Amino acid sequence: MLEDIWSGILELMTQFVIPDWGALIALLPIGIFVLCLAVLAWTFIRLLRAAPARRGKQRIEPIAPAGIHMPGPSMSPVFAAVGAFLLLLGLVFGGLMLVLGGIALTLTLLYWLAEALRTYDREQGATVPALPAVVHDGPPEGVHMPGPSFRPFLGAIGTAMLLLGLVFGEWLLAVGVIALVLTLVGWLFDAVGEYRKTVEADRTGHLDNLPSPRTPSLLLAALAILLVAGTLIQVGWIPPREASGGQQPTGSGAPTTSGEPPALGGPTGSGQPAGSGGPTDSGGPPPTTVTVTAQNLVFEPGQLTIPADEPFALTFVNNDPNIPHNVEFRAQDGANLFQGEIFNGVATVVYDVPPISAGTYEFFCVVHPNMIGTATAQ
């Protein structure tokens, strides 16, 4: 009984020490969606519980004093958010979707730039001659101007780190998620502070400006440490390679340290059925061998010819040092035909692929969905 309990504890700890990164990446959009729903629900609850505003039945239209420009409403942030969403969608599904996402984000940012230039050109000629001789420190009485903020800059850093993780692997992805969450949480606190000042203005009739923010030195240092630590872990420098216990056994389909494929004819002892992504103990090797290489996050060759309606051996060479890859075959309707095991390079693994019907299919890497190729079974 104690052995069963201890085995259960070890199995539970394995999920944290060696997690299924493919499953975690697949759950990332769901987690973000749930977090957004929770924030929206919390905001609506606060609004329902808030005291009624003391400004009559209708909202008073703000009128800026003479010589003061108040920027009007703009759809540019909404368009930019849609463009960023399409780009992230393209990073997940790859192919034409990635190209369309990049075009959409570029167009939305160009629209935002054009709108900003129009505003600048209009105000440059209208406000310069009307400026008073003495420039006061701060806006006039009763006018609220949002103060400067580091949050857009920090949000851009967090988004860039997240995109690095989506491209280069699991540890950098975890660092990117943490960085983006930290910056967005700080931005949320700033928005809450602005909202509280607005509520206070409803009660007192005067809206004080928030104090100018200090440089977020601690947060920038923490993001830099996270990025360096994630990079060192991703490339395998931490922990040292010698701490992994030496060479891995080659009989169970694990990647070899020499880069050579494991033998197919010998027993494996893993008990995996054919098609599970590792060599099996079914006897002799399959009659046909196909080779594909992953290097610089690209499959070579990108076009494969595989035998139809018969099993075959797929020799997968991962030439990207300390970057995890695998090979999966997918039908046109999205059905998964074969899933190979994920392993770090540089190493080689031979997959036993079950029979696949004649036709054209996609093969891709589950860790890096932008790595896509075409396989023709004939």
C-alpha angles and dihedrals in degrees: 000000000000089000090054091050092048091048090051091051091050092048090050092049090049089065089061099038097042105018125183097256093187091058091045092052090049090052094048096087090047091051092050090048092051091047091051091050091050092051092048092048091049090049094050091048090052091049092050091051095044120107116256115270116254098226105096130257095308132046113256111241107235115237117198118221119253113286093019119110118208112190112238128226117297136192092203095098090051092049091047091051090051091049092050090049091052090049092052088047088054091050089056100044100026127194119070091351090065092052092048091048092053091048092048093051092046092051093048093049091048089051090051091049092050091050091050091050091050090051092047094049092048095048095041091067098034103048106033097073092042097053113122122243091245117049111211122220104250134356123311121275112289095016117111118205117183108241127234117287137194092205098096090050092047091045090054090051092050092048091049091051090049091052090049089054092049089055105037107033153279104307094049088045091055090048091049092051091050092048094049093046091050093051094045092048090052090049090051091053090051090052090049089053091052091048092052090052089052091051089050090052090055088058102039103026092234128092116205120205119243115250117265110271122250121235106275093233095156094049093047090049091049091050091049091050091048092049093049093045093047091049093050092049092045094054091046100247091120115078097024114250091240089065091068092078101256126274122006121235113262099205098080099053095265116143114271124233092226094057093239121127116253120252115270101201100061127081116273104196090211097104093219116154121234113281095030094111101263135083116270137211094243094125124253124025121269114273096246129051124198123187128206128173131206113209130157089358092300131109116236115230101025091196119059132185113207131178116263124232095002135085119257141179118251113201107204116194115195106199096170106103113237092348117123119233139162139172125244129177118217131185124230091260091055096258114149110237100175135001120199124203120266118241139164123251151275089059144093129231130182114219123203103221118198121229115296122198120245113277144080121297141172124243120196146158114258092209093050108029090183088072101089133158138170124244123195116202112205 
